[in-house]
């Protein structure tokens, strides 16, 4: 009986410690502006390109959101906007200035409107980079979307063609898989898709064929990753 009591006490204590480790220190936007200045010394300013058509942003208007840092600090009430072309998480400070985060590596998650972004490592041409990704599903295996915006230079007038201004062009998102805390890997082709799953490849191959999963279709990919995590 005494041993059972001690075991129960240990389980309760372990649960409390684990819960405490996942709790964020909650602060407001003013604290974010001040602490961010202290950590970096300065903000990174944002330069606009007013003569370029189209938009480089995921969301053109600022949306009040929350930033969760890897240091377990939660900042609420921050107007956020994501510049896809520059891969910048921007915010508007108390002086209505538009700034870009100079140290995005502190961002575990940024939540604003329908968007959830995380700053994570990913593979690019056999190198490890870091950047912002839209979180689609997180678990043992996680799925992310990488929005794409290209810049097209202005074109001069030519015979039978009018001049074209510079513009930002939105392209289809690219999808990445991430095992645990490893670097995310781009989903290239349907043929290579099963190889990106560390286990249960036979079951995954069967699921992909049965459900006609394609590497550029978001909903089927989310369902596939959820299925894998359930195995």
C-alpha positions in Angstrom: 0.0 0.0 0.0 2.8 2.3 0.9 4.6 1.5 -2.4 1.3 2.2 -4.3 1.0 5.6 -2.6 4.6 6.6 -3.4 4.1 5.5 -7.0 0.9 7.6 -7.3 2.7 10.6 -5.7 5.6 10.3 -8.2 3.2 10.2 -11.1 1.4 13.3 -9.9 4.7 15.1 -9.4 5.9 14.1 -12.9 2.6 15.3 -14.4 2.9 18.7 -12.7 6.6 19.1 -13.8 5.8 18.2 -17.4 2.8 20.6 -17.4 5.0 23.4 -16.0 7.5 22.9 -18.7 4.9 23.4 -21.4 3.4 26.6 -19.9 4.4 29.9 -21.5 5.2 33.1 -19.7 2.4 35.3 -21.1 3.2 38.9 -22.0 1.6 41.6 -24.2 2.7 43.4 -27.3 4.5 46.3 -25.5 6.7 43.7 -23.7 7.5 42.1 -27.1 8.6 45.5 -28.6 10.8 46.2 -25.5 12.3 42.8 -25.0 12.9 42.3 -28.7 14.9 45.6 -28.8 16.9 44.4 -25.8 17.7 41.1 -27.4 18.7 42.4 -30.9 19.6 46.0 -30.3 17.5 47.1 -33.2 14.6 46.2 -35.5 15.0 45.4 -39.2 13.1 48.0 -41.2 10.9 47.1 -44.1 11.2 48.9 -47.5 8.1 49.0 -49.7 8.1 48.7 -53.5 5.1 50.8 -54.4 5.5 50.5 -58.2 5.4 46.7 -58.3 2.1 45.1 -59.1 0.7 42.2 -57.2 1.4 41.4 -53.6 4.4 39.7 -51.8 2.3 39.0 -48.7 0.5 36.0 -47.4 -2.0 38.5 -45.8 -2.0 42.1 -47.1 -3.5 43.5 -44.0 -2.0 43.2 -40.5 -3.8 40.7 -38.3 -3.6 40.8 -34.5 -1.9 37.6 -33.4 0.3 35.8 -30.9 4.0 34.8 -31.0 5.2 31.8 -29.1 9.0 31.7 -28.7 11.3 28.8 -28.2 12.2 30.4 -24.8 8.6 29.6 -23.8 7.4 33.2 -23.8 4.0 34.0 -25.3 3.4 37.6 -26.7 -0.2 38.6 -27.3 -1.9 41.3 -29.3 0.8 41.9 -32.0 -0.3 43.0 -35.5 1.4 40.5 -37.8 1.9 40.1 -41.6 4.0 37.6 -43.5 6.1 38.7 -46.5 6.4 35.5 -48.6 8.9 36.9 -51.1 11.4 38.1 -48.5 10.5 35.3 -46.0 9.9 38.0 -43.3 7.5 38.0 -40.4 6.5 41.6 -40.1 4.8 43.5 -37.3 3.5 47.0 -36.7 4.8 48.5 -33.5 3.1 51.0 -31.1 4.4 53.9 -33.3 2.6 52.4 -36.3 6.0 51.6 -37.9 6.2 48.4 -40.1 9.2 46.3 -39.0 10.6 42.9 -39.9 11.9 40.5 -37.2 15.7 40.5 -37.3 15.9 37.2 -35.3 13.1 35.0 -36.6 14.8 32.0 -35.0 13.1 32.8 -31.7 9.7 32.0 -33.2 8.4 28.6 -32.4 4.9 29.6 -33.7 3.2 32.7 -34.9 -0.6 32.5 -34.9 -2.7 35.2 -36.7 -6.1 34.8 -38.2 -6.3 31.4 -40.0 -2.5 31.2 -40.3 0.0 29.3 -38.1 3.6 29.8 -39.0 6.8 28.2 -37.6 10.4 29.0 -38.2 12.1 25.6 -38.9 15.1 24.1 -40.6 14.7 22.6 -44.1 16.8 20.9 -46.8 17.6 23.0 -49.9 20.1 21.7 -52.5 21.8 19.5 -49.9 22.2 22.4 -47.5 20.2 23.1 -44.3 18.4 26.4 -44.4 15.8 28.0 -42.0 12.6 29.7 -42.9 8.9 30.3 -42.2 6.4 27.5 -43.0 2.7 27.3 -42.7 1.8 24.5 -40.2 -0.7 22.1 -41.7 -0.3 19.2 -39.2 2.1 18.5 -36.4 2.9 15.2 -34.8 5.6 12.5 -35.0 5.5 13.3 -38.7 4.6 16.9 -39.5 3.4 18.6 -42.7 4.1 22.1 -43.7 3.4 24.4 -46.7 5.9 26.8 -48.1 4.2 29.7 -50.0 5.9 30.9 -53.1 5.9 34.4 -54.6 8.1 35.2 -57.6 9.3 38.7 -58.7 9.0 39.4 -62.4 11.1 42.3 -63.8 9.5 45.0 -65.9 9.4 44.3 -69.6 9.9 47.0 -72.2 7.6 47.5 -75.2 8.3 45.4 -78.2 6.6 45.0 -81.6 3.0 44.1 -81.0 3.5 44.0 -77.3 2.9 46.7 -74.7 5.3 47.2 -71.8 4.7 45.3 -68.6 5.4 46.6 -65.1 7.3 44.7 -62.5 5.1 42.4 -60.5 4.9 39.8 -57.8 3.3 36.6 -59.0 1.9 34.0 -56.5 2.8 30.4 -57.3 1.4 27.2 -55.9 2.7 26.3 -52.4 5.3 23.6 -52.0 4.9 20.9 -49.3 7.4 19.6 -46.9 7.5 16.7 -44.4 9.4 16.8 -41.2 10.3 13.8 -38.9 10.5 15.0 -35.3 13.0 17.9 -35.0 14.9 17.0 -38.2 15.1 19.3 -41.2 12.0 19.4 -43.3 12.2 17.7 -46.7 10.4 18.9 -49.8 7.9 16.5 -51.4 9.1 16.3 -55.0 7.1 13.6 -56.9 4.4 11.1 -56.2 6.9 8.3 -57.0 9.3 9.4 -54.3 6.6 10.3 -51.7 6.6 6.9 -49.9 10.4 7.1 -49.3 9.9 10.3 -47.2 8.1 8.2 -44.5 10.5 6.6 -42.1 8.3 3.6 -41.3 5.2 1.7 -42.6 6.2 2.3 -46.2 4.1 -0.7 -47.5 1.0 0.7 -45.8 1.8 4.2 -47.0 2.3 3.1 -50.6 -1.0 1.3 -50.5 -2.8 4.3 -49.0 -1.3 6.7 -51.7 -2.4 4.4 -54.5 -5.9 3.8 -53.1 -6.5 7.5 -52.3 -4.7 8.9 -55.4 -2.5 11.2 -53.2 -0.6 13.8 -55.2 2.4 15.9 -53.9 0.7 19.2 -54.8 -2.7 18.6 -53.2 -3.0 19.9 -49.7 -6.1 18.1 -48.3 -5.0 14.5 -49.3 -1.5 15.2 -48.0 -2.9 16.2 -44.6 -5.1 13.1 -44.5 -2.0 11.0 -45.4 0.1 12.4 -42.6 -2.7 12.0 -40.1 -3.0 8.4 -41.2 0.7 7.7 -40.8 0.7 9.2 -37.3 -2.2 6.9 -36.4 -0.3 3.7 -37.3 
